[in-house]
């Protein structure tokens, strides 16, 4: 795996998220809580829905399709119908650039 620059720090407000594409074909969601950044696969594991279009509530992302949810820090499902964890990626911030370990 290697770190890939995905955005700049100030492109995502605290308490916000953003969908980014890796290699123009793989969507992931970047979450920002304060000065911490997290990354998961963008698609819900229960059905094909973009989590970046869902709602954040603390450390939980709610899927906009069926209302299931995940802890985006760990990828673990929180509410049904989701039962399969999200893939999580390591994030590093260098200066104002946000990098995700992917590949």
C-alpha positions, 0 to 999 in steps of 0.5 A: 500500500502507498499513501495517495493525496486525496484533498487538502485539510480545509476542503473538509470542515470539522464534522464534515465528510467528502467523497474522493476517488482513488485512481478515478475508479474507487470511491472512498469517504473522508471524515473530519472530526476536529483535527482528526481525519478518517477514511472508509470505503464509500459504499454501504456494505448492505447495498450500493449507496454512497455513505458520503450522502448520509448523515454524520452523528458523532462517530457514526455515519448513517447510510442514506439508503436503508438507514443502517449505520457504521462507526467510521473510526472502526468500520464496525456496523452500529445499526441494522440492516448493516452487518458487514464492516466497512473497509477502513484506510489509514489517513495522514495529514502532512502540512495541509495535505490529506493522504490515504494509505491505499493500494 
